[in-house]
Amino acid sequence: MSLGMLSKIERGNISPSLATLQSLSQALGVPITGFFKGFEQQRSAVFVKAGEGVELERRGTRAGHQYNLLGHIGNNLSGVTVEPYLITLSKESDVFPTFQHDGLEFLYMLEGEFVYRHADTRVHMQPGDSFFFDADAPHGPEDFIRLPCIYLSIICYPQDRNER
């Protein structure tokens, strides 16, 4: 098969014959059904307009910690749940450096300044800084330097965490 023919197949410009698909599956070492896996499966996506995230209180949240969930996809094919939050801390917010939960967490500081604790580490976070960590260790804002503090928090964990 020529590279041009392969390129046309990849771009969807032509439909290959069954014999061509069989040749490709042998060359790639994958079953022919692999080319069609997931073709008709629904793929979830969530769009949230600015300022329209769902405000909620996470279990263990301290006073004044405003969480806006920016999107949520329940069961999906990846086996991973991802929760993106926009968090706002103000002068009414409590410090809380001992929050713990399953999974991994990524923070990206948008506004303000604080000292964030993760286990025995203290990180001075300012706009543009990011921090990625195992969320099972005690973590959270320990000292507010400049308020309000606004940051993205993206938490990832296996979908089956509630079954354990």
C-alpha positions in Angstrom: 0.0 0.0 0.0 1.4 3.4 -0.9 1.9 6.2 1.7 -0.6 8.3 -0.3 -3.3 5.6 0.0 -2.6 5.3 3.8 -2.8 9.1 4.2 -6.2 9.2 2.4 -7.5 6.4 4.7 -6.3 8.2 7.8 -7.9 11.5 6.8 -11.2 9.8 5.9 -11.0 10.7 2.2 -11.5 7.2 1.1 -13.0 4.1 2.7 -10.7 1.1 2.6 -11.8 -2.3 1.5 -12.1 -5.2 4.0 -8.9 -6.7 2.4 -7.0 -3.4 3.0 -8.3 -3.3 6.6 -7.1 -6.9 7.1 -3.6 -6.0 5.7 -3.4 -2.9 8.0 -4.5 -4.9 11.1 -1.8 -7.5 10.4 0.9 -4.9 9.8 0.0 -3.1 13.0 -0.6 -6.2 15.1 -4.1 -5.3 16.2 -7.4 -7.0 15.6 -9.5 -5.6 12.7 -12.2 -4.9 15.2 -9.8 -2.4 16.9 -10.3 0.0 14.1 -14.0 0.3 15.0 -13.7 0.2 18.8 -15.6 3.1 20.3 -16.6 4.5 17.0 -20.2 4.9 18.0 -19.7 5.4 21.7 -20.9 8.6 23.3 -18.1 10.9 24.5 -19.1 13.4 27.2 -18.1 17.0 27.3 -19.1 19.8 29.6 -19.0 23.6 28.9 -19.4 26.1 31.7 -19.9 29.8 30.9 -17.8 32.3 32.9 -19.3 32.8 36.3 -21.8 29.9 36.0 -19.8 27.1 37.8 -21.9 25.3 40.5 -21.0 26.6 43.9 -20.8 23.8 46.5 -19.3 22.9 49.8 -16.9 20.0 49.7 -16.8 17.6 52.7 -14.3 18.9 55.2 -14.3 22.5 53.7 -13.6 25.3 56.2 -15.5 28.5 56.6 -15.1 31.0 53.8 -13.7 28.6 51.2 -15.8 29.1 48.1 -15.7 26.2 45.7 -17.1 26.5 42.1 -17.2 23.2 40.3 -16.3 24.0 36.7 -17.5 20.7 35.2 -18.1 17.1 36.0 -18.3 14.0 33.9 -19.5 10.9 35.9 -18.7 7.4 34.6 -16.5 7.6 31.6 -14.3 5.3 29.6 -11.0 6.5 31.2 -11.8 5.1 34.6 -10.7 8.4 36.2 -12.9 11.1 37.7 -11.6 14.7 37.4 -13.1 17.6 39.4 -12.0 21.1 38.3 -12.7 23.8 40.9 -12.2 27.5 41.0 -11.5 28.3 44.6 -11.8 31.7 46.2 -10.5 32.5 49.7 -11.3 35.9 51.3 -10.7 37.6 54.6 -13.6 35.5 56.0 -11.8 32.2 55.1 -10.2 30.0 57.6 -6.7 28.6 57.1 -6.9 24.8 56.8 -3.6 23.0 56.2 -4.8 19.5 57.1 -7.3 18.6 54.3 -6.8 15.0 53.0 -8.6 13.0 50.3 -7.9 10.3 47.7 -6.2 11.1 44.4 -3.9 13.6 43.0 -4.4 17.4 43.0 -3.1 20.2 40.8 -3.2 23.9 41.9 -2.7 26.9 39.6 -2.7 30.3 41.4 -4.6 33.0 39.6 -4.7 35.9 42.1 -3.5 36.6 45.6 -0.7 35.0 47.6 -0.5 32.3 50.3 1.7 29.6 51.9 0.3 26.2 51.0 1.2 23.2 53.1 1.7 19.7 51.7 2.8 17.2 54.4 6.1 18.7 55.7 6.6 21.0 52.7 5.5 24.7 52.6 5.1 26.4 49.2 4.8 30.1 48.8 2.3 30.5 45.9 1.8 33.6 43.8 -0.1 34.2 40.5 1.2 31.9 37.8 2.6 29.3 40.2 1.4 25.7 40.1 1.7 22.8 42.5 0.9 19.1 41.8 0.8 16.6 44.7 -0.6 13.4 46.2 -3.8 14.6 48.0 -3.7 11.8 50.6 -1.1 13.8 52.6 -2.3 16.7 54.8 -2.5 19.8 52.6 -4.2 23.2 52.4 -3.6 26.9 52.8 -1.6 27.6 55.9 -0.9 31.4 55.8 -2.7 34.1 53.8 -0.3 36.8 52.5 -2.5 38.7 50.0 -6.3 38.2 49.7 -8.4 37.4 47.9 -6.7 34.2 46.8 -8.2 32.7 43.6 -6.8 29.4 42.2 -7.7 26.4 40.1 -7.8 23.1 41.9 -8.0 20.0 39.7 -8.5 16.7 41.6 -8.2 13.3 39.9 -9.0 9.9 41.4 -10.1 6.5 40.2 -13.8 6.1 39.5 -14.1 3.1 41.8 -12.9 5.0 44.9 -16.3 4.7 46.6 -16.3 0.9 46.1 -13.1 0.4 48.3 
